[in-house]
Amino acid sequence: MRTSLIVGNWKMFTTPAEAADLATDISRRLDGFLGIAVALAVPYTSLAVVGPILRGTGIDLGAQDLHWEDRGPYTGAISHGMLEALGCRYVLVGHSERREHFGETDHQVSLKVLAALRGGLLPILCVGEKEGDRNAGRTRAVLRRQVSRALEGIPAGSGRHLTVAYEPVWAVGTGRAASPGDASDAHQAIRRQLERLFGHEISRSVRVLYGGSVTPDNVQGFSGESEVDGVLVGGASLRGPDFVRIVRGGWERRPIVG
Ligand code: PGA
């Protein structure tokens, strides 16, 4: 069975004080709302203040990236152990903004997935095609390649600790979300690749989220698709009322799958 998961990605927004206010607002608005998983991937500098605010609320703490080594002379980098010590449960890996602005490669992404698993964190692997790939009909090929390269070397048994987020690059931060039907097709392609890597049973246990311009107004289209196990939300997660409307966007009424 796959429980829906809604993740807010605050990117490089919020000071610790702002993050505390936003986390408090979201947790108050969601008070008593159970049944699906919710996480906030906040800036590193706010993990230590948001963690205690979320404790006991049912909302999990997440980070937006990690280094692939356990420790070492990597100035500016953060290890899985540091994240775990601050109470993180999830970590985003391979977000398209990391790939684009920081030159992150498929190989580095795969090392980061391994590091997250080694540290007991739940990696959320982000994949997605660029607009040119999509126009050229290469979406599925890109997704197959990104998924298989990111997960090479991962023991099949670890597959069940994994979440994949399908985030078409052209939809991230543009206000132009994929259609629910297109997202569902992409999710099926991702799950087929997971099946090739991990076998049927484990592939059915991996959550596949959609991300890219999700709003309270379009969320019901995604929660209506049985292949979409939740959403990864950027811009709208910085507004408490909007994020909460997305969390309440019909996920709890979904049939049990998997
Ligand atoms: P967006 O970002 O919701 O602002 O498009 C999604 C993401 O980057 O995860």
Boltz pocket constraint, residues with backbone or C-beta under 6 A from the ligand:
constraints:
  - pocket:
      binder: B
      contacts: [[A, 9], [A, 167], [A, 171], [A, 172], [A, 173], [A, 174], [A, 175], [A, 211], [A, 212], [A, 213], [A, 214], [A, 232], [A, 233], [A, 234], [A, 235], [A, 236]]
      max_distance: 6.0
